Amino acid sequence: MNSSRVQAWVVAVGRGAAVTFFATVAAVSAAQRVGDGRYVVAISASAVACAVALLVPRLRGPVAPIVVAAVTAWWGWVGTLLLAFVMYDLAAARRTRAAVLCAAAALGANLVGYPPTRLWHQQAYVTALFLWAFAYVVGLWIGNRRRLVRALAADVEHLRVEAQLREEAARIAERSRIAAEMHDVLAHRLSLIALHTGVLATRSDPLPGPIAERLALLRDASTEALADLRDVLGVLRTPGAAPNGAGVVPAPVPGDVRQLVDDARAASQPIAMTVHGRPEDAPTTHRLAVYRIVQEALTNARKHADGALVTMRIDYRPPVTLVEVTNPPGPPGPAAAVGSGYGLVGLRERVSALGGHLTVGPAGAGSWRLAARIPHPAGTEENGTPA
C-alpha cells in the first residue's frame, strides 16, 4: 500500500471516528432527557454498540445498518444522528435499497411499537427525514466523487504503463534496427575477406604450403562467420520478408547523409548543412547514428515546421561525432498528426548505446533543436595524436 492510499485511509478513518464519537456523545447526552434519566445506561450501551458497529470495518457494512436501525426504532430521535451516518455510508456505497429499508424499518417499528420515545410527532419526524435525506444526498455525491477519482487514477496508471510499454517497444525496435544495420555492414566486409582470400588461393603462381593453408583457413572462417551472422541476425528482418533481402528496403549505407539531404531539398525542404571532417573519420556505428538523427530531424521539421529553414551541422572529427539540427517555428505540415511519437525514444536508445548524449528541446525564439554528442572509441587518433 503506497503512502497516498495510507494517507487517504487514515483521513477516512479519522473522519468516521470523529463523526461517530460526536453522534454517540449526542445520543448519551440526550438520554438524560428521556424518561427523566431512567434510560441513561440502556441508551448509552446502545450508542456504544452502534459506535462499535460503525467503526469496525468488518461490521460497518453488514451489521451496522441493522444495529443502528434497531436502536433508532426503539429509542426514537436519540438514534437519528447515528442512522444519518449509516445512510451516508449506504449512499456512498450505492446501496440505495438498503438505505430505504433501514429508514422505513426505523420509522415503521417506531410507529407500531411501544418505544420510550417516538419519532411520529411533527418536529421529530420532519427533522429525522430531513437529516437522513441530507446524509443520503451527501453520501451519493461523495461516493460518486470517490469512484470518479479511482477511475481517473486507474486511467492514469493504465496510460503510464502503456507509455512505458510503448517506449520499451521503441527501444527494442531501435536495437533491432541497429543489429540489422550492423548485419549488413559486417556481412559486406566478411564477403570481401572471403572474396580476396579466394582470389589469392586460386592464383596461377603456386603459394607456399603454410600460406595456402592459412588462406584456406581464413576463407573458411570468414564464410562460416558470414553464415552464422546471417542465421543469428537475419531474424531481425521484417516478419514475412522474402529471404536474401528480396523485397526488403536496404539499410542506409554509411555516409548517405548528403543523399538524404539532397532528396529532402528536391522535395522543397530548405536545408543549410555544414559538414566538418569526412564520414570515414568516424566509426561505422556513428555514421549510421548520424543518418538516423538527420532523418528524424528532417521528418519532424516537415511535420511541425513545414517550409522553415533547417540548419544542420555535422562534425565527424575525433574525439567526438557531433550532430546539431535546428529549425525555427513554422506551420504544421500535412503529416503533423501521423506517426507514433516514439522516434526520439529510439534515437536516445541508439545514442546511449554508443556512450553518447542526445539533447532535444526548444532553443529560444520558438525554434527547435536536436543535438547529439557521441564520443569516439578509445584509441581513435587525429593527425597522429591520440584523441
C-alpha positions as CSV (number, residue, x, y, z in Angstrom):
1,M,0.0,0.0,0.0
2,N,1.5,3.3,-1.1
3,S,1.7,6.5,1.0
4,S,-1.2,8.2,-0.7
5,R,-3.5,5.3,0.0
6,V,-2.4,5.1,3.6
7,Q,-3.0,8.8,4.0
8,A,-6.5,8.6,2.4
9,W,-7.3,5.6,4.7
10,V,-6.2,7.5,7.8
11,V,-8.2,10.6,6.8
12,A,-11.3,8.5,6.2
13,V,-11.0,6.6,9.5
14,G,-10.4,9.8,11.3
15,R,-13.5,11.4,9.9
16,G,-15.6,8.4,10.6
17,A,-14.3,8.2,14.2
18,A,-14.9,11.9,14.8
19,V,-18.5,11.8,13.4
20,T,-19.3,8.6,15.3
21,F,-17.9,10.0,18.5
22,F,-19.9,13.1,18.4
23,A,-23.0,11.2,17.4
24,T,-22.5,8.9,20.3
25,V,-21.9,11.7,22.7
26,A,-25.1,13.4,21.4
27,A,-27.1,10.2,22.0
28,V,-25.8,9.8,25.5
29,S,-26.5,13.4,26.4
30,A,-30.0,13.0,25.0
31,A,-30.5,10.1,27.3
32,Q,-30.6,12.5,30.2
33,R,-33.9,13.9,28.9
34,V,-35.6,10.6,28.2
35,G,-37.8,9.4,31.0
36,D,-36.1,11.7,33.5
37,G,-32.8,9.9,33.1
38,R,-34.1,6.4,33.7
39,Y,-32.7,5.1,30.5
40,V,-29.2,6.5,30.6
41,V,-27.5,3.2,31.0
42,A,-29.5,1.5,28.3
43,I,-29.2,4.3,25.8
44,S,-25.5,4.7,26.5
45,A,-25.0,0.9,25.9
46,S,-27.0,1.1,22.7
47,A,-25.0,4.2,21.5
48,V,-21.7,2.4,22.2
49,A,-22.9,-0.7,20.4
50,C,-23.7,1.5,17.4
51,A,-20.3,3.2,17.6
52,V,-18.5,-0.1,17.6
53,A,-20.5,-1.4,14.7
54,L,-19.8,1.8,12.7
55,L,-16.1,1.9,13.5
56,V,-15.1,-1.8,13.0
57,P,-14.6,-2.3,9.2
58,R,-15.9,-5.9,9.2
59,L,-19.1,-4.8,11.0
60,R,-19.7,-1.5,9.2
61,G,-21.1,-2.9,6.1
62,P,-23.4,-5.8,7.0
63,V,-24.1,-5.3,10.8
64,A,-24.0,-1.6,11.4
65,P,-27.2,-0.7,9.4
66,I,-29.2,-3.4,11.3
67,V,-27.9,-2.4,14.7
68,V,-28.4,1.4,14.2
69,A,-31.8,0.9,12.6
70,A,-33.0,-1.2,15.6
71,V,-31.6,1.3,18.1
72,T,-33.3,4.2,16.2
73,A,-36.6,2.2,16.0
74,W,-36.6,1.7,19.8
75,W,-35.1,4.9,21.1
76,G,-36.6,7.2,18.5
77,W,-34.9,10.5,17.9
78,V,-31.9,9.6,20.1
79,G,-30.5,7.5,17.3
80,T,-31.4,9.7,14.3
81,L,-27.9,11.1,14.0
82,L,-26.3,7.7,14.1
83,L,-28.8,6.5,11.4
84,A,-27.9,9.5,9.3
85,F,-24.3,8.3,9.4
86,V,-25.5,4.9,8.2
87,M,-27.5,6.5,5.4
88,Y,-24.3,8.3,4.3
89,D,-22.3,5.1,4.2
90,L,-25.0,3.2,2.3
91,A,-25.4,6.0,-0.2
92,A,-21.7,6.3,-0.8
93,A,-21.6,2.5,-1.5
94,R,-24.6,2.9,-3.8
95,R,-26.8,0.6,-1.6
96,T,-30.0,2.5,-2.1
97,R,-32.3,-0.4,-1.3
98,A,-30.6,-1.0,2.0
99,A,-30.8,2.7,2.9
100,V,-34.5,2.9,2.1
101,L,-35.2,-0.3,4.1
102,C,-33.2,1.0,7.1
103,A,-35.2,4.2,7.2
104,A,-38.5,2.5,6.6
105,A,-37.8,-0.1,9.3
106,A,-36.8,2.5,11.8
107,L,-39.9,4.6,11.2
108,G,-42.3,1.7,10.9
109,A,-41.1,-0.1,14.1
110,N,-41.1,3.2,16.0
111,L,-44.7,3.8,14.9
112,V,-46.2,0.4,15.7
113,G,-44.1,-0.4,18.8
114,Y,-44.2,1.0,22.3
115,P,-40.8,2.7,22.4
116,P,-39.8,5.1,25.2
117,T,-39.5,7.9,22.6
118,R,-41.4,8.4,19.4
119,L,-40.4,9.9,16.1
120,W,-44.0,10.5,15.0
121,H,-44.6,13.9,16.2
122,Q,-44.2,16.7,13.7
123,Q,-40.9,18.2,14.8
124,A,-39.0,15.0,15.3
125,Y,-40.5,13.4,12.1
126,V,-39.6,16.2,9.8
127,T,-36.1,16.7,11.4
128,A,-35.3,13.0,11.0
129,L,-36.4,12.8,7.4
130,F,-34.5,15.9,6.5
131,L,-31.4,14.7,8.3
132,W,-31.5,11.3,6.6
133,A,-32.2,12.7,3.2
134,F,-29.4,15.2,3.6
135,A,-26.9,12.5,4.7
136,Y,-28.1,10.3,1.8
137,V,-27.5,13.1,-0.8
138,V,-24.1,13.9,0.6
139,G,-23.2,10.2,0.6
140,L,-24.2,9.9,-3.1
141,W,-22.1,12.9,-4.0
142,I,-19.0,11.7,-2.0
143,G,-19.4,8.1,-3.3
144,N,-19.6,9.3,-6.9
145,R,-16.6,11.5,-6.4
146,R,-14.6,8.7,-5.0
147,R,-15.5,6.4,-7.8
148,L,-14.6,9.1,-10.3
149,V,-11.2,9.7,-8.7
150,R,-10.5,6.0,-8.6
151,A,-11.5,5.6,-12.3
152,L,-9.3,8.6,-13.2
153,A,-6.4,7.2,-11.2
154,A,-6.8,3.8,-12.9
155,D,-6.9,5.5,-16.3
156,V,-3.7,7.5,-15.5
157,E,-2.0,4.3,-14.3
158,H,-3.1,2.5,-17.5
159,L,-1.7,5.3,-19.6
160,R,1.5,5.3,-17.7
161,V,2.0,1.6,-18.1
162,E,1.0,1.9,-21.8
163,A,3.5,4.7,-22.3
164,Q,6.2,2.6,-20.6
165,L,5.4,-0.4,-22.9
166,R,5.5,1.8,-26.0
167,E,8.8,3.3,-25.0
168,E,10.2,-0.1,-24.3
169,A,8.9,-1.3,-27.7
170,A,10.6,1.7,-29.4
171,R,13.9,0.9,-27.7
172,I,13.7,-2.8,-28.7
173,A,12.8,-1.8,-32.3
174,E,15.8,0.6,-32.4
175,R,18.1,-2.1,-31.0
176,S,16.8,-4.5,-33.7
177,R,17.4,-1.8,-36.3
178,I,21.0,-1.3,-35.1
179,A,21.6,-5.0,-35.2
180,A,20.2,-5.3,-38.7
181,E,22.3,-2.4,-39.9
182,M,25.4,-3.9,-38.5
183,H,24.5,-7.2,-40.0
184,D,24.5,-5.5,-43.4
185,V,27.8,-3.7,-42.8
186,L,29.6,-6.8,-41.3
187,A,28.2,-9.1,-44.0
188,H,29.7,-6.8,-46.7
189,R,33.1,-6.8,-45.1
190,L,33.2,-10.5,-44.4
191,S,32.2,-11.1,-48.0
192,L,35.2,-9.0,-49.1
193,I,37.5,-11.0,-46.9
194,A,36.2,-14.3,-48.3
195,L,36.4,-12.9,-51.9
196,H,40.0,-11.7,-51.6
197,T,41.2,-14.9,-49.9
198,G,39.6,-16.9,-52.6
199,V,41.3,-14.9,-55.3
200,L,44.7,-15.4,-53.6
201,A,44.1,-19.1,-53.2
202,T,43.3,-19.5,-56.9
203,R,46.4,-17.7,-58.2
204,S,48.3,-19.4,-61.0
205,D,51.6,-19.0,-59.1
206,P,51.9,-21.7,-56.5
207,L,51.9,-20.5,-52.9
208,P,54.0,-21.9,-50.1
209,G,52.1,-24.7,-48.2
210,P,51.7,-22.8,-44.9
211,I,50.4,-19.7,-46.6
212,A,48.0,-21.6,-48.7
213,E,46.7,-23.4,-45.6
214,R,46.3,-20.1,-43.7
215,L,44.4,-18.6,-46.7
216,A,42.1,-21.6,-46.9
217,L,41.5,-21.4,-43.1
218,L,40.9,-17.6,-43.3
219,R,38.4,-18.1,-46.2
220,D,36.6,-20.9,-44.4
221,A,36.4,-18.9,-41.2
222,S,35.1,-15.8,-42.9
223,T,32.5,-17.9,-44.8
224,E,31.3,-19.6,-41.6
225,A,31.2,-16.3,-39.8
226,L,29.1,-14.8,-42.5
227,A,26.7,-17.7,-42.4
228,D,26.5,-17.5,-38.6
229,L,25.9,-13.8,-38.7
230,R,23.0,-14.3,-41.2
231,D,21.5,-17.0,-39.1
232,V,21.7,-15.0,-35.8
233,L,20.7,-11.6,-37.0
234,G,18.6,-12.5,-40.1
235,V,15.6,-13.0,-37.8
236,L,15.7,-9.2,-37.1
237,R,14.3,-8.6,-40.6
238,T,10.7,-7.6,-41.0
239,P,8.4,-10.6,-40.4
240,G,7.3,-12.1,-43.6
241,A,10.0,-10.5,-45.7
242,A,11.5,-12.5,-48.5
243,P,14.8,-14.2,-47.8
244,N,18.2,-13.0,-49.1
245,G,17.0,-9.4,-49.0
246,A,14.4,-9.7,-51.7
247,G,11.7,-7.1,-51.3
248,V,13.5,-5.6,-48.2
249,V,14.5,-2.0,-48.1
250,P,18.2,-2.0,-47.6
251,A,19.7,-0.3,-44.5
252,P,21.3,3.1,-45.1
253,V,24.9,3.0,-46.3
254,P,27.3,5.0,-44.0
255,G,27.9,8.4,-45.5
256,D,24.5,8.7,-47.2
257,V,23.6,11.8,-45.2
258,R,24.2,14.1,-48.2
259,Q,22.0,12.0,-50.4
260,L,19.3,12.2,-47.7
261,V,19.6,16.0,-47.6
262,D,19.6,16.2,-51.4
263,D,16.3,14.2,-51.5
264,A,14.8,16.5,-48.9
265,R,15.9,19.6,-50.9
266,A,14.4,18.0,-54.0
267,A,11.1,17.9,-52.1
268,S,11.3,21.6,-51.5
269,Q,12.6,21.5,-47.9
270,P,15.1,24.3,-47.3
271,I,18.3,23.0,-45.6
272,A,21.6,24.7,-44.8
273,M,24.2,22.0,-44.0
274,T,27.7,22.3,-42.8
275,V,30.0,19.3,-42.6
276,H,33.4,19.1,-40.8
277,G,35.7,16.2,-41.4
278,R,35.0,13.1,-43.5
279,P,32.5,10.4,-42.7
280,E,35.4,8.0,-42.8
281,D,36.8,9.8,-39.7
282,A,34.0,8.3,-37.6
283,P,33.2,4.7,-36.8
284,T,30.5,3.0,-38.9
285,T,28.1,3.0,-35.9
286,H,28.5,6.7,-35.6
287,R,27.7,7.3,-39.3
288,L,24.6,5.1,-39.0
289,A,23.5,7.1,-35.9
290,V,24.1,10.4,-37.8
291,Y,22.0,9.2,-40.7
292,R,19.1,8.3,-38.3
293,I,19.4,11.6,-36.4
294,V,19.3,13.7,-39.5
295,Q,16.4,11.6,-40.9
296,E,14.3,12.0,-37.7
297,A,15.1,15.7,-37.5
298,L,14.1,16.4,-41.1
299,T,10.9,14.4,-40.7
300,N,10.0,16.3,-37.5
301,A,10.7,19.6,-39.2
302,R,8.4,18.7,-42.1
303,K,5.7,17.7,-39.7
304,H,5.8,20.6,-37.3
305,A,7.5,23.5,-39.1
306,D,6.7,23.0,-42.8
307,G,8.8,25.3,-45.0
308,A,11.1,26.5,-42.2
309,L,14.8,26.6,-42.9
310,V,16.6,23.6,-41.3
311,T,20.1,24.4,-40.2
312,M,22.4,21.4,-39.8
313,R,25.9,21.0,-38.6
314,I,27.8,17.7,-38.6
315,D,31.4,17.1,-37.3
316,Y,32.9,13.6,-37.8
317,R,36.3,14.6,-36.5
318,P,37.7,12.9,-33.3
319,P,37.4,12.9,-30.4
320,V,33.6,13.1,-30.7
321,T,31.0,13.0,-33.5
322,L,28.7,16.0,-33.3
323,V,25.3,16.5,-34.9
324,E,23.1,19.6,-34.4
325,V,19.9,20.3,-36.3
326,T,17.8,23.3,-35.6
327,N,14.7,24.8,-37.2
328,P,12.6,27.9,-36.4
329,P,8.8,27.7,-35.8
330,G,6.6,27.2,-38.8
331,P,3.1,26.0,-39.8
332,P,2.4,22.3,-39.2
333,G,2.7,20.1,-42.2
334,P,0.1,17.8,-43.7
335,A,1.5,14.8,-41.8
336,A,1.7,16.5,-38.4
337,A,-0.8,14.1,-36.9
338,V,0.9,11.0,-38.4
339,G,3.5,9.0,-36.5
340,S,4.0,7.0,-33.3
341,G,5.8,9.8,-31.5
342,Y,8.5,7.4,-30.3
343,G,11.2,8.1,-32.9
344,L,13.1,10.2,-30.4
345,V,13.0,7.4,-27.9
346,G,14.7,5.1,-30.4
347,L,17.3,7.8,-31.2
348,R,18.1,8.2,-27.5
349,E,18.5,4.5,-27.1
350,R,20.8,4.4,-30.1
351,V,23.0,7.3,-28.9
352,S,23.1,6.0,-25.3
353,A,24.2,2.6,-26.6
354,L,27.2,4.3,-28.2
355,G,28.0,6.2,-25.0
356,G,26.7,9.5,-26.2
357,H,24.1,12.0,-25.2
358,L,21.1,13.2,-27.1
359,T,19.5,16.7,-26.4
360,V,16.1,17.6,-27.7
361,G,14.1,20.7,-26.9
362,P,13.4,24.3,-27.6
363,A,16.4,26.6,-28.4
364,G,14.9,30.0,-27.9
365,A,12.6,32.2,-30.1
366,G,10.3,29.3,-30.7
367,S,13.0,27.2,-32.5
368,W,13.6,23.6,-32.0
369,R,17.0,21.9,-31.6
370,L,18.1,18.2,-31.8
371,A,21.7,17.6,-31.0
372,A,23.9,14.5,-30.3
373,R,27.4,14.1,-29.0
374,I,28.9,10.7,-29.5
375,P,32.5,10.1,-28.2
376,H,34.8,8.1,-30.4
377,P,36.1,4.8,-29.1
378,A,39.4,4.8,-27.1
379,G,42.5,4.8,-29.2
380,T,41.0,6.9,-32.0
381,E,43.7,9.2,-33.4
382,E,43.5,12.6,-35.1
383,N,46.6,13.8,-37.1
384,G,48.7,11.1,-35.4
385,T,47.8,12.3,-31.9
386,P,45.7,10.1,-29.6
387,A,42.2,11.6,-29.0
